[in-house]
Every structure is written in structure tokens, then in C-alpha cells.
Amino acid sequence: MARPTKAEKALKIKALKWALEELKKKSTYKNNLLNYQDVVDLANSSEWAESFKAKIHVQSIKNPKTDEYMEIRDSIRDYKKEFNKSKKNIGSANNQIIEGLEEKIGDLTIKIAALLDNEIKLKKEIENEKRAKEKLREEKNRYLKKLEEVQR
């Protein structure tokens, strides 16, 4: 199999770095989504993957031969180390507090959605009342005109 061109290699590095950042964003304090296979899978499903002659293989990150791939491997390792440190530092008591707060956030989100729905409903009612008042005004004005015509 022929070696990838410099342009293809640059695209693969770009896709891997993008995948790395995306998985970092999606990871939570409890769940690290960043691993070699997922980074490669996401990079291979990126918009840049269409121009790859061959998909990126996970071994190219696990056992890299070039500086660019070593940099990506090291970024994954460093993130895993930081994740494990922070997970240990948080502790179970803090985990319970965080879970409680997340539950409250979920409940409050539901309440906010209900309030927004209620606001929309009330705005529609107000608009309908305005239209009804306007129709009544117009009807009153018509009757007043008819009354004036009759009185003449």
C-alpha cells in the first residue's frame, strides 16, 4: 500500500485533532469519552475522511512513528491522567452533591419549559382579547354611526 501524501497526512492530523477536541467537550466529570479508538472512529467519520485513501488505524496513534501522531497520543494520555486526578480529587461526597445539583438542574429546566409554555399561552390569550376588544370597538362605532343617521 502506498504511503499517504503530505496533504492526506495533514488532513488526517486535522481530523484527529478535531476528534480529540470534540470528545474532550463531550466528556463529563464522571465519564471520559476520550480514548484511542473513539478518537480514530470520530476522525474517520469526519468531513475530511472522504478524501482519505485509507482510514486512520488505531495503531497509528497507539504506536506512532511521527511527531504529529505522538503529539496526539500524548494529548490523549495527558487528558486521561488529568481526568483520573480530578476524579480522585472530587470524591464521593462531592459526587453526591454534584448529582443532586444535576437533578435540581433537570427539575428546574422542566419548570422553566412549563413557564415558557404558559407565557406563550398567556400571550396568545392577550392577543385574542385585544382582537375581541378591537372588534367590539368597531361594532360600537358602527352602531353609533347608525344611531346618528337615524337621529338625523
C-alpha positions in Angstrom: 0.0 0.0 0.0 1.3 3.4 -0.9 2.2 5.9 1.8 -0.3 8.8 2.2 0.6 12.1 0.6 1.6 15.1 2.7 -1.8 16.6 2.1 -3.6 13.5 3.2 -1.4 13.2 6.2 -2.2 16.8 7.1 -5.9 16.2 6.7 -5.7 13.1 9.0 -3.9 15.1 11.6 -6.5 17.8 11.4 -9.3 15.2 11.7 -7.7 13.6 14.7 -7.1 16.9 16.5 -10.7 17.9 15.8 -12.0 14.5 17.1 -9.8 14.9 20.2 -11.3 18.3 21.0 -14.9 17.1 20.3 -14.5 14.2 22.7 -13.0 16.4 25.3 -16.0 18.7 25.1 -18.4 15.7 25.4 -16.6 14.2 28.4 -18.1 14.9 31.8 -16.6 14.8 35.3 -17.8 11.2 35.6 -17.4 9.9 32.1 -14.2 10.2 30.0 -15.1 9.7 26.3 -11.5 10.2 25.2 -9.8 7.0 24.1 -7.7 5.9 21.1 -10.5 4.0 19.4 -13.1 6.7 19.8 -10.8 9.4 18.6 -10.0 7.4 15.5 -13.6 6.4 14.8 -14.7 10.1 15.1 -11.9 11.2 12.9 -12.8 8.6 10.3 -16.4 9.8 10.3 -15.4 13.5 9.9 -16.0 15.5 6.8 -12.2 15.2 6.0 -12.4 11.4 5.9 -14.0 11.4 2.5 -10.6 12.4 1.0 -8.6 9.7 2.8 -7.4 6.8 0.6 -7.3 4.6 3.7 -8.9 5.1 7.0 -6.9 6.0 10.1 -5.9 2.9 12.0 -5.9 3.0 15.8 -2.3 1.7 15.8 -1.1 4.9 14.2 -2.0 6.6 17.5 -1.1 3.9 19.9 2.4 3.3 18.4 3.1 6.5 16.5 6.1 6.9 14.3 5.8 10.6 13.5 5.8 13.7 15.8 2.3 14.7 14.9 0.8 11.3 15.8 3.0 11.3 19.0 1.6 14.6 19.9 -2.0 13.3 19.6 -1.1 10.2 21.6 0.4 12.3 24.3 -2.6 14.6 24.4 -4.9 11.6 25.0 -2.6 10.2 27.7 -2.3 13.6 29.4 -6.1 14.1 29.4 -6.6 10.6 30.9 -4.1 11.4 33.7 -5.8 14.7 34.4 -9.2 13.1 34.3 -8.2 10.4 36.8 -6.6 13.0 39.1 -9.7 15.2 39.1 -12.0 12.2 39.6 -10.0 11.2 42.7 -10.0 14.8 44.0 -13.7 15.2 43.6 -14.5 12.3 46.0 -17.8 10.5 46.6 -19.3 13.2 48.8 -18.8 15.8 46.1 -20.1 13.4 43.5 -23.4 13.1 45.5 -23.6 16.9 45.8 -23.0 17.2 42.0 -25.6 14.6 41.2 -28.0 16.4 43.5 -27.3 19.6 41.7 -27.7 18.0 38.3 -31.1 16.6 39.4 -32.1 20.1 40.5 -31.0 21.5 37.2 -33.1 18.9 35.4 -36.2 19.8 37.6 -35.7 23.5 37.1 -35.3 23.0 33.3 -38.7 21.3 33.3 -40.2 24.1 35.3 -38.7 26.7 33.0 -40.1 24.9 30.0 -43.6 24.8 31.7 -43.4 28.5 32.5 -42.4 29.3 28.9 -45.3 27.3 27.6 -47.6 29.2 30.0 -46.1 32.5 28.8 -46.8 31.6 25.2 -50.4 30.6 26.1 -51.0 33.8 28.0 -49.6 36.0 25.2 -52.0 34.3 22.8 -54.9 34.9 25.2 -53.9 38.6 25.5 -53.7 38.9 21.7 -57.1 37.3 21.3 -58.6 39.7 23.9 -57.1 42.7 22.1 -58.7 41.5 18.8 -62.0 41.0 20.6 -61.8 44.5 22.1 -61.0 45.9 18.7 -63.9 44.1 17.1 -66.2 45.4 19.9 -64.9 49.0 19.3 -65.6 48.7 15.6 -69.1 47.3 16.2 -69.8 50.1 18.7 -68.6 52.7 16.2 -70.9 51.2 13.5 -73.9 51.3 15.9 -73.1 54.9 16.8 -72.9 55.9 13.2 -76.3 54.1 12.5 -77.8 55.8 15.5 -76.6 59.2 14.3 -78.0 58.5 10.9 -81.4 57.5 12.4 -81.5 60.6 14.6 -80.9 63.0 11.6 
